[in-house]
Amino acid sequence: MTMAQHWPAEGIARLILEGFDDYREHFRQITDGARERFEQAEWQATQQAAAERIALYEVKVGETSARLRATYATDELLDVQLWPLVKSAYIDLIDLRLDDELSETWYNSVFCSLFSHDLISDGCMFIHTTRPSLRSHERPPQTRSYRPGGRLGAALSAILDDYRFDVAYDDRAGDLERLEAQLRESLPDWVCKDPELCIELFAAPLFRNKGAYLVGRIYTRDEQWPLVMPLLHREGRGIQADAMITDEAEVSIIFSFTRSYFMVDVAVPAEFVGFLKSILPGKHIAELYTSIGFYKHGKSEFYRALINHLASTDDRFIMAPGVRGMVMSVFTLPGFNTVFKIIKDRFAHAKTVDRNTVIEKYRLVKNVDRVGRMADTQEFADFRFPKSKFEPECLAELLEVAPSTVAIEGDVVLIRHCWTERRMTPLNIYLESASEAQVHEALYDYGLAIKQLAAANIFPGDMLLKNFGVTRHGRVVFYDYDEISYLTEVNFRVIPPPRYEEDEMSAEPWYSVAPNDVFPEEFPRFLFADMGQRRLFNQLHGDLYDAAYWKTLQAAIRSGKVIDVFPYRRQERELTEAIQ
Ligand SMILES: Nc1ncnc2c1ncn2[C@@H]1O[C@H](COP(=O)(O)OP(=O)(O)OP(=O)(O)O)[C@@H](O)[C@H]1O
């Protein structure tokens, strides 16, 4: 008997890949349904599909591991010596695939679900990829090109003809006029007239919430601009081509880590990500994979970038600047745009949540529409970093507040569980050194964030300034999830009038307060110590102090309305898709 026959490496590799095919097939089915959901305006189903597609990965990894366990004897399957052979058999199987890089991540997930994370090594799995780097040049990407030759209107008209849906455009002529005007306003005149000007759009639209987005670029011989054209389905009216977005920052915000993942039919993910990267060079490919639903692969790419950063720089972990959390301990690398969040062993007295609830709330945020106002997180188990990569004070603090999560193993620090999240400037710190105009803008956006979260049925619970961050694009985003709840679970109340004069003097409330009760009238005092900021916020968003404001939103949500928050500036109805 030869070694190859004796060892079941090839069979295991095949089973892992069959599991991947099954996952990909289901992923495709959910994704392909996006067009019809958009055309039928099935917004509840759209939200369910998004959550289902996120959950799909773990479900299918679980099924694949179960199948492996059922097929092979445990001592055979869990013989770590075997796995380098499994890996090489797997490489042979994936070489010709169009999604080979994703299949490596899949293999890693299955490996980690079978083994404890202690056995992670490049010999047994794909810590480093064996794939060539992005191969966008190998085949022409699946795009459509338009050459206006000075006639922008005609090119836009051809675009709307090519991207058609079961539902007609509501006001095609009006849309074309507006889009052309927007384009002429945002691009220099000579560009609009350039006979070589080309508009290139990815052939499939990207669907998310109530929108379909055409994504591509506009370029001349020397210059290029990203281009996003959001198409909205206005129920009862039809499709509206809403805008031409060519500003790189605005396009970047559309692909933000604070949004749900797009549904888009891509045959070759690396190619599509390569195309996006050419439009948005500032975005890391980890984020781009994540933005189209391949968040596990995004995690792999993130991890590779992280170990590469640690290996090639002297950067060391420090505690994140700002007020220390009562529940979470947060650390960061100054040169790497990410925070690492771990759950403390003991919470401050003011907190009533427990560890499992915290985990549940973070997972909830991953599954809901984050409406551009909550940061996405990636959950990691068993990170290992060299001890020398920690500033001693940082390591001492982590060991003190979370000894069950952080442990020293010789020269290595083991982090048993953590979330990573984009680093922002905590809003309280931002305001300390902001100009008057910046304070105005940040407080306006802070109130807008609270309103948009509420419209998406999220109540942050703890709305203090320190729980929000400011992104590099100046957007205010919420990041402290341990007290969030669905808006519809909160009981908004008006403070009852005092019965006697003594009531008013009393330090204790004269009325009973249930755990879910919230009194919006109290917000100004809670949120702002600075009187100037308190007054300003009152002018900008005073309606948030009124229980009736919140109850109206609750009623709309309870009646089944799904509210979309636009990821870009609009001329009409800036805030949210109105509650129709
Ligand atoms: N994404 C981030 N970017 C920058 N700093 C962050 C980020 N997330 C958290 N921090 C910093 O870490 C601190 C604690 O984080 P977080 O608010 O998530 O913890 P917490 O324990 O839930 O807080 P709280 O005590 O308000 O409940 C924040 O106040 C902020 O200073």
The ligand as an ORCA input file, in Angstrom:
! r2SCAN-3c Opt
* xyz 0 1
  N     -13.142     52.199     17.023
  C     -12.514     52.907     17.941
  N     -11.624     53.863     17.574
  C     -10.948     54.586     18.512
  N     -11.097     54.435     19.820
  C     -11.974     53.508     20.248
  C     -12.727     52.702     19.332
  N     -13.503     51.871     20.057
  C     -13.245     52.160     21.351
  N     -12.333     53.140     21.491
  C     -11.795     53.724     22.730
  O     -11.940     52.782     23.787
  C     -12.859     53.267     24.771
  C     -13.705     52.149     25.277
  O     -14.399     51.511     24.190
  P     -15.938     51.138     24.288
  O     -16.754     52.379     24.429
  O     -16.264     50.262     23.143
  O     -15.916     50.292     25.645
  P     -17.037     50.081     26.730
  O     -16.415     49.351     27.842
  O     -18.192     49.427     26.068
  O     -17.376     51.575     27.142
  P     -18.470     52.055     28.216
  O     -17.743     52.142     29.501
  O     -18.890     53.408     27.710
  O     -19.561     51.038     28.169
  C     -13.652     54.364     24.070
  O     -14.143     55.328     24.970
  C     -12.604     54.945     23.124
  O     -11.787     55.863     23.807
*
